[in-house]
Amino acid sequence: MLSAEFNNNDSHLNTHGGVSNRRPLVIWAFLCALAGLTLIVYISMSLSAGRGNLLMPLDDAYIHFQYARQIAAGEFYSYNPGLPPTSGATSFLYPYILAVGYLIGFQGLLLGLWAMSVGAVALVLSGGLIYALGRALNTGWGGVIIAVAFMINGATAWHFMSGMETGLVMLFVLVTLYGLIAQRNGVAILGAATSALLRPEGAILAVLVSLFLLIKAFNAKAQTKQQSARRWVGAFIPSLAIGLQPLTNVLVTGSAVATGNSAKSLFGVVPFDLAYVIGRIWENFIRMWREFFAFDLPGDARVYLGVVVALMAFVGFVRLIWRRERRGLGVLIGVWLVGMMLAISTLDTAFWHFKRYQMPMIAVFFLMAVVGLSQIEGRKTQHKGTETQRHEGLWRLGTAILGVSVLIIAMLSSVDFLRSYIVNVGYVYAQPYQMGLWLRDNEPPDTVVAVHDVGMMRYIGGHTTLDIVGLTTASASDYWRNGPGAVAELIIRERPDLIASYGMGHGLGLGYLQGTDLYANPQAQYTVTTDNTRNVALAADTQGIYIPDYTAADNAETLSVLPQIYPELFENAQLRATINVGDLESEREHGYQWSVQGALGGFPTEFYQFGTFGCVENCAIMDGGRRINGAERFRLTPVYADNGSLCSRYLLVTRVHAAQAGRFTVFSENEAVATRVIPLLPGTWVEIPTIIGLSNHNGQDGFAQLRVVPDGLYMPYRHYIYDLCSYQDVRAERDNTRVYWQDTEIRLQRTSSLTLMADQMQFALDWYTPGGAQGDYAFFIHLYAVDDLNTIVKQYDSRPGRGMLPPGNWLPGGFRDTVDIDISDVASGAYRIAVGLYDPYTFERLMPFSGDEQGRFWLGNVNIP
């Protein structure tokens, strides 16, 4: 019936010819032997590359293995025993299939044997479906050749033997389409429903099959009520299967979205930029089409499909669309292909693991190649009666060439992917497996380990893991999406005992962490030389296990310099809130929001360990923060003073990485409070204070909204909010000023002094502003011989406030700078001392009153003995 319908009921196609008259059991036995041989070869390669250990080529496989072990133990969805459940196994059904093997004795690394055996069964069934369709369509030996080519194709064999669910997904997609082509609705329903349970993107096929069957049920000719009900109910089954995984996720984790999807989706990119997301999706989508129809030769020249199969698949698809009675099926397949490609294009990992997510489409190309081959065979048969013997020979020669070409391409691909299998198993053995063994053998049971590749670390290592990518640790994917600064903040918040991860070898991201005390004490390190054209095991040049030192993170909790500059203020100020920028939990607690304008490039958060400029003790601070060129806003919660009145004055201190010079304006309830200066001091922390008045109101909903708007790139790491309810300004009188600079409110007070010691001159500079000092200026102190006021004998340059407080950031009142100048190499004699201010970027000097034409104010004379 199938062959007749496909060939317009031509009578000569109603009898099976060629291989169809042979014993199909022999073909099936051959396909089984081929799958068995594939299994044996890949097991041998795994044992060889794993040095006697049966290892999978992907660490991700061991994520499924761990979930399966937990299912077998009765702890469904709990990746770490005793911890809350997570949805890190993106495949709903596959861990249960693995759990069956675990329960019957395939435990430890032997679970890989069970996974590969399941893959081998799926492989032979997939090849068998392709053969069965070819037999039904009278393709002769051509159908057998395509089935064999599919099974020995390198990409196909790799994925069936990878320990992942990919082979099962390919199988049930083929089951679905075979059922539709063969008009076996029950088979199609089973395949579509199972596809939806194996992978989230299987929902696309399930919905399309439901629609297809509903249309068929609606257009069906007269039938009994029982037949009609059976058709309608069957049509809904695939769509109902779609809801099982998200419903289960909601019930056990509180979220319908699997953590794997949230960690990989382009729609989770931070900061979210719709134009960027659409652009990336379009790039992925076009690349897939280009690689399918350019015969799948990407940059590494790896063959997934082959030119002959691609062309025959195209012919088969055209044939379905051309035949009116089969056009609906052709449309379904076409829409499914486009829908799958669009869905996969939304993943950051669209081309990972040798096109893991695209393999079901590649399998369908082989199935459609059989349909295309049947068209070629049909054309041959139609002209057989009028062909000469020479033409008959040409047909056979052409068919033979096609068959041999398909097999040669498949065999070459098989050799290439076998080599890649060996390489990646070797990487898994050299790094994650060794790290897992080290954890198992060297750490006590209660050790908690932060990891990047979580599969082997948990399954073999046997310790509780903090998954910094977020596949198996609830909410961690949000931190991962926000970049290395947020990831480090998560680690600091959770305080794992160890970090087992990459560093610079994985790229710049984790290199931020490696450059700090989070990687302070290496315990074990494992190196490999990677082949980047084959590396899908995520191997890096170096991975290691480290004991983090959190001292520098604890130092980040408090300010280190400003309390020394303004001691009276901080003695009377009370810390009310700390917004730890980059720590998502802290940000949520304080209603923190941020924005960027345009594409900044790089990561949204960064992580560093620096000293604060001017710090003298507990100076090492490691902290994560954001990169912003738009604005940030957060809440200030008003408090009441001891007398019961609402406190109206607060101090905001912002810690920034001063990587670029700039300014920012602080707003309180949309009212500009002050503009502050970011001095150019890369590689250091700078503490910037701002006094905020709330005008005796407590803001909307009991909060005051603070907003910070920079004039360029701005990198905030923390905000500290103090109340100044009990602080009274102590401001020097203006007539006490020793020197002030023209057109500014920058003052140097008469209380400034000089102390001469054996080898040093110590200056105490008392700076003062009534509240309007502005700009980014540094000061200089020059020492001149009294008889030569043009030659500098000694020089000291710095910004005020221990080098980090330009005048634009001064608070009303005064503070003292203490400056030591080494004079051990200065000859005895009489000297004059000058002070001045200048722009540190242009070196243009400000002109002081009572100064000279060079912008120098003469503090006085000193005799050096």
N, C-alpha and C positions, 0 to 999 in steps of 0.2 A: 504493500500500500504506500509506504513512504517513498520508495523509488519511483513508483508510478506517478504520484502526485508531483514530485519534484521535476519529472520529465514529461509533464503534460499528458500523462497516461499513454505514452507511446507503447504499443504492445511489445516491442522488442526489448523493453526494459523490465517487463514483469517477470522475467526469469533471471535467476542469479547466474552470472557468468564468472569466468576467471576464478579467482580465489574463493568466490562464494560457493562453488561446487566442491571445494575441498573441505576437509574436516576442520571446522572452526575450533574444535578442542585443541588441535595441534597448534594453531595460532595462539590461543589463550595460554597454552603451556609454554610456548616460546616467550610470550610477554611476561609470564610469571618468572621464568628463568632469567629474563633480562632484568627484572626488578630485583630478583634475588642476587644476581651478579653485581648490580649497582650497590646494593646494601653491603655485600661482602667487600667490594672495593673501597667504599667510603669508610667502613669500619676499619679496614686495614690502614687506610691513610690516616684516620684519626688516631689509632693506636701508635702508628709510627711517629707522627708529628707530636703526639702527646706523650711520647716516651713510655709507652705501656699503659697510659691512662686514656680511657675512652672519653674524649672531650669534644664538645660542640664548638663550631667556629665563631659563635656569637655569645657574648656575655648575656644578652637579652634572653636567650633560651633558659638560663638558670633563674630568671625572674619567674617564668612559668613553672619551673621545677619547684621553686620554693613555695609558690601558692599551692601547687599540687600536694606537696608534703603537708602543708597546713590543712588542706581539705581532708587528706587521709587521717590527720590527727583530730579532725572534728572542729578545727578553728577556721571556719570558712572566712575568706577575705582578709584574715589577719596575717599580714606578711611577717611581722615579728610577733612571736608568741606573747600573748598577754597584752598587746597594744591594740588600739582601736583599728577597725577594719579599714582597708583602702582598696581602691579599684585600679591598681597598677597593672593588672593583667588585662590588657585591652581586649583580648579574646575572651568572651564569656564561657565558651564551651570547652576550649582546649585544656585548661588546667584540670577539668574533671576527667577528661580522657587520660591525661597523664597520671592523675590520682589513682585510676584503676590499676595502672602498671605498678605504681608505688605500693599499693595494697597487696598485690600478688607477688611482691618480692623484688621488683626492679628499683632498688633503693641506692642512694649515693650516686656515684657516677654511672651506675648501671641503668638509671632512669634514662640516660641518653640512648642506650640500646633499645629501650621500649619506644622512645620517641622516633628513632630511626626506623624501627620496625613498622610503626604506624605510618610513617612516611612511605615506606616501601609498599605497603598495602595500598595506600592512596595512589602511589605512582602506577601500579599495575592496573588499578581500576580506572584511572584517568586515561592511560594508554588504551585500555580495553574499550572505553566509551568511544574514543576516536576511531578505533578499528571497527567497532559495531556500527557506527554511523556510516563508515566507508562501505561496509558490507551491505548495509541496507540500501545505499545509493549506487551499488554496482560499480564501485571504483576499482575493483580488481586488486592487483597487488599494490596499486598506488596508495590505497587506504592503509594497508599494512605498513608500507614504507613511512607514511606520515606519522602513524602511531609509534613506530620504532624511533623515528627521528625525534619525536616529542620526548620519549623516555630517555634517550641517550643525550639529548641536548644538554649542554653544560649548565646553563642557567636553571633549567628544570630540575635536573638531578641535584644540583646544589641545594635548592630550596626544599626539595622533599627530604633531604638528608641533613638539614640545618638544625633540626630540633625545634623549629618554630612551627606555627600553625599554618604557614603559607601553603604547604602542599595540600592540606585538607581544604583550604579555601579554593584552590584551583580545582580540586576534585568536585566539590559541590557546585561550583559555577558551571563546570562541564555537565554535571548531572542535570542541572536546571535547563540548560540550553538543549541538551540531548532530548530531555523530556518534551520540550516545546516543539522541537523539530520533528520528533517521532510521534507527536500528538498523544503523549502519555502524560496526562495532566497530573496524575498522582506522583509521578517521578519528578515533574517540574516543581510541584508544591513542596515535596520533601527537600529538593535541592535548594530552592529559594529560602525556605524557612531556616534550614541549617546554615546557609551562607550568612544570614542575618545574625545567627547566634555565634558564628565564628569570628566575624569582624564587623565593626560598626558600619563600614562602607557597604557591607552586604545588604544594608537596608535599601540601597538604591535598586538592586536587582529584585528584592522582595516586593517593593512597591510596584515596580513595572510589571512583574509577573501577576500580581493581584489585579492590576488594571487590565492587563491583557486577558486574563481569565474572566473577569467581570464582563468585558465587552463580548467575549465569546458566549458567555452564559446568556447575556441579553439578546444576542442575535441567533441563539440556538433555535432550531426548528422544533416542532411540536414534541413535547416530552412529558413524561409523567411528573407529578408533583414531587415524588421522591427523587427522581433524577435532577429536577430543577433545583431542589433544596440542596442536594449534594454538590452541585456545581457552584452554587452561590456560597455555601459554607466553605468549600475548598478554596475558593478564590480569596477569601479573607484570611486564611491561615498564615500565609507568608507575612502579611502586614501585622498580624497580631504578634508574630514572633519578634518583630522589631522592638516592641515595647518591653520585652522580658528583661534585657540587660539594664536599660536606664531605670526601670522600676526597681529592680534588685539593688542597683547602686543607690537609689534614693533611700530605700529601706535600711541598708546597712551602713551607708556613708553619709547620707544627707544631701548628696549631690548626684544629679542624673548624669553628669558628664564624667567619663573615665579620666583619671589623672593623666594617663598617657596622652589622651587627646589634648588636654589643656596645656601639657608641657610642650607639645609639638605643633600645635595649630598656629598658623600665621596670624590668625585673628587675636591671638594673645600677645602679639608683639608689643613691647613697651619702649617708648611711648607709642600709643596707637596712632597710626597714620594711615588713613584709608587709601590715599593715593599710593603709598608705598606697598600696602598689602595687595591692592589690586594689581600693581605692577609686578610684584613677585609671583602672584598666582598666574598672571598672563605669561610670564617668562617660563614658568614650569609647564604650563599647558602647551605652549608652542614647542618647547623642547621635546615633550613627549611625542607630539605628532611628527616633528622633524626626525626624531630617532626611530619611530616606527616606520616611516615611509622613506627614510634615507637608509633603511636596512639596518637600523640599530647599530651604528658605528659612532659612538660618542668619542670623547677625547682619548680614552684608553683603548679604543679599537676593539672593544669586547663585543662579541656577537651574541645576541639574545634570541633572535628570531631567524634571520637568514633571508636573503633576497627572494629565493624561490617560494618559500612559504608565505612571505609577505605578499607577493604578487598573486598567488593562488587564493589567499584569503581575501584579497581585494576583489578578485573575480567572483568568489563565493558570495560576498556581501552584495555586489551588484546584481547577482542572480536573484537573491532573495527580494531585493527592491523591485527588480524588473517584473517578477511574477506577481500578478495581482492577488492571487490566492495566498501568497506567502509574504506579501508586502508588510503586513502588520508585524510579523516576526522580524523582518528586516529592520523596520523602524524601531522595534523594541531593542534589538541588539545595538543599533546605531545610537539610540538615546542612552542606553546603558554605558556604552563606551565613552561617550562625551561626558555623561554624568560622573562616571568613575574618574575620568581624567581631571575633571574640575574638582572633585572631592579630594583627590590625592594632591592636586596642585595647591590646596590650602595648607598642606603640611610642610613644615620646615625641613622634614626628612623625606621629601617626595622621592628622592633618588638614592636613599640610603640602602645599605645591605644588598647591593646588586639588584636594585629595582624591586625590592621585596613587595612593595604595595602594588606594583604594576604587573606582577606575574600572573594574576588571574586574567588580565587582558591578553597577555602573551599566550596563555593557554587557549583562550578563545580564538586567537588567530590560527592556531593549529587546527582547531575544530572547523573553522570557516574555510581553511585550506582544503579540507575534505570535500566541503560543498563545492568549492571552486573546481576541484579535480573532477567531481562528478559532471560538471558542465563540460569540461574538456573531453571526458570519456563519452558523454552523450553526443557531442558534436562528431566525434570519431565514429560512433556506432551509426548515426544517421547517414553518413556518407559511405559506409562500408560497402554497400551493394554496388556503388558506381566507381569505387576506387580501383585503380590499377594495383598490381602487386608492388610496384615501386612506391606508390603512395602509402600502401599498407606498411611497407618497411620503414618509410619515413616516420609514420606515426609511432611505430614501436621504438625506433631509434630516439625520437624526441622524448617519449615517455621514459625510456631508460636513462637518458641524460638527465632529465628532471629528477628522477629517483636517486640516481647516483649523486647528483649535486646536493640534494637535500641531506643525504646520509653523510657525505663528506663534510659539509658545513657543520652538521650536528656533532660529528666525531671530533673535529677540530675544536669546536666550542667545549666539548666534554673534557678534552685534555687541558684546555686553558683554565676551566673552572676547577678541575681537580687540583691543579697547581695552586690556585687561589685558596682552595679548601685547606690544603696542607699548610700554606703560609699562615692562614688565620688561626687554625688550630694551634700552630706553633706560638703565635702571639698570646693566645689565651693561656697556654701552658706556661709561657715565660713570665707573664705578669699577673693577671687576676687569679689564676690558679695558685701560683706561688704565694701571693699575698693572702689568699684565703687559708692556705696551709699554715702560714706564719701566724695568723690570727688564732687559728684553731689550737696551735701547739704552744703559744706563748702568752696568751692573755686569759685572765680569769673570766668566769662565765658572765659576770655582770658588767663587763666592759662594753661601752657604747662607742660605735665607730661611725664617723661621718664618711660617706663614700660617694663617688661619682657613678661608677658602674656597679650597680647594687646586686646583680645576680649572683656571681660567684662569691662575693664577700659574705653574703648572708647564707647561701646554700652550703658552701664548704667551710667558710670561716666560723659559722655557728654563733655569731654574736649579734646583738641588737644593732641595727643600722639606722643611721640618719641619712636618708637619700636626698642629697642636695639638689638633684635634678627634679625630684618631686614625683617620680612614678609611684613610689611605694610609701612615701611619707606624706600624710595629709597636709595640705596647704603649702608644702615646700615648693611646688611648681610655680607659685606666684613669686616667690623669692628668686627662683632661677630665672624667670622671665625678666625680672628687674635688674639682672646683671650681677657681676662679681661682688659689688659692694653690698647688695642685699643678701647674697648667699653668705658672705662672711658674717653679716649681722645675725643671720639665722644660726650659724655655727656658734657665735658668741652667746646668743640667747640660750641655746640648748646645751652648750658646754659638753660636747662629746669628749670622751677620754682620748680618742685617737682620730686622726684623719688618714684615710687610705685612699689616695686619689692621685691625679695628675698634678703637674705644675705647669711650667712654661711649655712643656712638650705638647700640651693639648691646645696651645694657642694662648693669646694674651689674657683671656678671661681668668683662668685659674692661676695664671702667673701673678696676678695681683695678690692672691692669697699666699703664694709661695714666697713673695718678697717680704713677708711679715713673720711675726712670732707664732702665727698659727702653724707654721711648718718649722718650728724652732728646733725640735730634737728629732732628727731622722733615726728611725729604728731599723728600717730595712728598705732597700731601694733595688729596683729591678729595671734593667735597661734592655732594649732591643734596637736593632736597625730595621727601620720600617721601609716597606715598599709601598709608596703612596698610591700606586695604581691598583693595588690588590687589598689594601688595608681597610677592611670593613669591621674588624673586631675592635675598633677604636683603640688600637695600640698607640702608644706614644714612646718617644725616645726613652723617657724615664717615668716610672710610677714608683710611689713609695708609701711608707707608713710612718707617720709623724706623731709625736706628742706635742700638742699645742701648749703654748705658754700664754695665759690670759692676763698676765700682769698689765701689759700695755692697753688691753681692752678695759681693765678696771680703771686705769689712769684717765681714760676718756670720759669717765663719769663726771669729773670735776674740772673746773677751770684751773689753769696753772699759772697764768701771768697777770691777768687783770686784777685779781684780788691783791696782788703785790703792788700794783700801780695805784689802785684806789682802795687802800685798806679800810679807811673810815666808812666808805660807802658799803663795802661788802660785810663789814662787821654788823651793820644795821639792816642789811637786806636779808630776806628769807627766800630761799629757793622754793618755788611753787610748782614748777613743771619743767621737764626736759623732753624736748621733741628730738628723738634720735632719728635723724633723716636717713632713709635707706632701710630702717627696721620697720617692716610693714605693720607689725602689731603696734608699735609706738605711733606710727603715722595715723593708723585708724583711730587710736585712742584719743588723739588730739585733733581729729578732723583735718588732717594735713592733705592738701591737694597741690599739684604742681603742673606746669605746662611748659611746652617748648614751642618755638616758632620755626617751622621748616625742619629739615633733616639735619640733626647735629652730627650724625655719624658716631661711631664708637658705642660704648655701653651707656645705658641710662644711669648706672651707678658705678662708682669705683671704690677701691679700698686701698688705703695706704697706712704705713707706719712712719710717722715723722715726729719731730720735736716741735713744740710751739716756739715761735720766734721770741727770744728773750727769756726762755724758761731756764731755771737753775736746778730744779730737782723734780723727780718723777716725770721726766720730760718725754719719754717714749710713749706715744699715744698711737694706737691703731684704731681706725674708725672707717666706716663706710658712709658715703654721701652721694648726692645727686649732681648731675650736670644739667643746668637749667639756663635757658635764655628767654623764657617767657615770664612766669611769675610763680610764686608759691604763696599759699595761704594756710593759716591754722588758727586754732582757737586760743584765746586767753580767757581763763575763768576768773572773774573778779573775786576778790576776797574782802573781808571786813576787818577793820582795824580794831585794836583793843577797846577803843571808845565806842564801838558799835557802828561807826560810820563806814561807808563804802570806801575802800582804798582807791585812790584815783591815780596813783603814780606807780609805774612798774619799770623794771630794767630788763630789756631784752639783750642777751648776748648771743651773737651768732659766730660759731666756729666755721671758718671757711678754709679750703685749700686755695691759697692765693696764687694759682697757676697763671692767671692772667690779670692784668691791671683793669680796673673798672670801677663802677659805682652801682649802688642800689638804693632805692627809696623805700622807706618803711611807711606803710599806711595803717592807720587804725580806723576801722569803720569808714573806709574810703576817704579818710582825711590824711593828707601827707603829714608825717611826723618829722622826718629827717631824711637827708640823703647822706649815705655813708660811703667811705672810700675803701676799695680793695687794692692794697699796694701789691706791686709785683714782687712776690717772694715765693717762687715755686719751690716745692719740696718742703714746705713748712706749713704749720697751722697758724692762723691768725684769728684772734678773738676781737670781735667788733661789737662795742656796746651802743645801745640806743635807749634813751629814756622816753617812756610813753605815758602820756596822760589820757585818762579815759573820761574826763569832764564829768565825773560823778554819775555816769550811767553804766549799766551793766550789760549793754549790748542786747542783741536779739536772742531770745530764748535763754537768757542768763549768761551768754557768752559775748565776748568782743572778738571780732574777726580782725586778725592781723594779716597784712599782705606785704610781700617783699617783691619789688619789681626791679630787676637789674637792667643795666643798659647794654649788656652783652652776655657772654658766657659767665656763669656764676656757679660756684661749686660749694653749696652749704652742706655741712656734716652734722651739726647739732644746733639747736636753739635752747637756751636756758632762760627761763622767765622767773624773775625775782620780784617780790613786792617791796616797795619803798615806803610803806606806811609810816614807819617810825624814823625815817631818815630825814634830817634837816641839812640843807646845803650849807657847807662851810666855804664861803667864797672870799678871797682876798680882795681888799679894796683896790680900785684902779690906780690910785696914786702911790701904791706900793710897788708899781711896776718899774723894773729897771730899764727894759727896752721893749718896744713893740714895733711891729712891722707895718709899713704903710698899707692902708686899705685892707687890713685884716684885723681879726680879733685874737691874734696870736701874741701872747705876752710872755716875757721872761722876768720873774720877780726878783726883787732886791735880796731876798733870802738865799738866793743862789750863792754858792761859796766854792772856794778852792782850798784843798788841803795838799800840802807838799810833803811827800814821804821820801824815803831813801832813793828808791828807783822809780817812783810813780808820782804822777799828779792825779789827784782825785777831784773831780768836779761834781758838785751837787747842783743840778739845774732844776729849778722850780718853775715849771711851766704853768701857765694860767690862761683861761679864756672865760669871758662872761657868758659864753654859750654860743657864739657865732663863728668859731674858727672853722675854716674850710680848706679843702685842697689836700693834696698829697705832697708833702714837703719833707726833706731831710735837713738835718742841721750839720754844720761843720764846726770844729774847734781847730784853730790854727795856732801854732807856736812860731814866732818870728824873733830873730835877733833884733834888739832895739835899733841897731844901726843898719838893718836891711829888712825893710817891711815888704819886700817883694819875693823873698825866698822863704818857702815854708820849711821849717826845721822839723816839725812834727805835725801830724794831721790825724784827726779822728772824724769819721763820717757815720751817721746813723739816722734813722728816723727816731723821733721821740718815742717814749714809752717802751724802753728796752728794744727799740728797733722795729716795733710792730704797730705803733699807734700814730699814724699821720694826723695832722691837725684836724682834718675833716671828721675824725672819729673821736675827738676829745669830748668828754662830758663837761658840763658847766663846773667851774671851779679849778682847782689846781692839782698837780701831781709832781712827783720828784723823779728825775733821772739821775742815776749815779754812773759816772763815766771814769774809767781808769785809763790813763795814758802812760805807757812805758817810756821813761826818760833815761834809762840806764846807759844809752849810747849818746846822750846829749851832753855837750861840753858845758862846763861851768860858765856862768855869766848871766847877764840881764836879758830878759826876753819879754815880749809883749804877746798878749793872748787876744785872739779875735774869735767871735762867734757869728754865725750867719745861717740863713735858710736858703735852700735852693730846690728847684724842681729836679727830682732824681732821674728824669727821663731826658729833659732838654738841657739840664744843668744851668738854667737861667736862675739868677739869684733874686730873691726878694730884697727890697731896699728898706733897711731899718731907719727909724728916726734917730738922729744923732749919729748915723753911721757914715762911712765914706762912700766914694763913688763906686767902689767894688763890692758894695753890699756887705761890708764888714762892720761889726760893732766891736769896739775895743773894750774888752772886759777889764783890762788893767795890765800891770807889769808884775813880773815874778823874777826873783833871783834864784838861780839854781846853783847850789854850792858845788 
